[in-house]
Amino acid sequence: MMTTQKIAIFASGSGSNAEQIALYFAQNAAVEIAFILTNNPKAGVIERAKRLHIPVVLFDKKTFYDTPKIIQILQNQQIDWVVLAGFMLLIPEELVKAFPNKIVNIHPALLPKFGGKGMYGHFVHEAVVAANETESGITIHYVNEHYDEGAIVFQAQCPVLPTDTPDDVAQKIHVLEHRFYSEIIEKLISKSG
């Protein structure tokens, strides 16, 4: 009998990816979204979590970086996977070590291009358009202790037209994120089981 794999989702923003993941796994008895963690008391993800009846853990930067509290919460809840869905803080080395190859992130560009500190959300799409790129996309990767440098698991592309604005690119990226992220997480979980 397969044991349930428990996921904790970290998010800092509106939470559209977190919601998509929760909805995707809602009918899957083998996967449980245990809770959503956020460092942003105003994050839209909190309202989404309430609607979905998923508990929320709110924490501050100091707790995240200077105490073992978050790792303890994850271990006490027997979390198997940590999924980053628009989470803006760098994951501390202790947390990476506590969940080796079990922390997954999605980045709104084709890494290694347009990654690293400060490269998130709209900043990425503005950089892509400014560089006259003809394509962009998403990268799903394992997390290490550096921004956007973990091993790449999956990439999907979309065209960037000469007339596209950063908002146009953002819309295309959202479509890819919502289409592939949950599916790839499910594949990683089934491979590990």
HULIN-V298204 format. One record per helix or strand of 2 or more residues. SS is the DSSP state (H for helix, E for strand). FROM is the first residue (numbers start at 1). TO is the last residue. If there is no record, write none. Layout:
[[SS;FROM;TO] [SS;FROM;TO]]
This chain:
[[E;5;10] [H;16;25] [E;31;38] [H;44;51] [E;55;58] [H;61;66] [H;69;76] [E;81;84] [H;93;98] [E;103;107] [H;121;130] [E;135;142] [E;152;159] [H;166;192]]
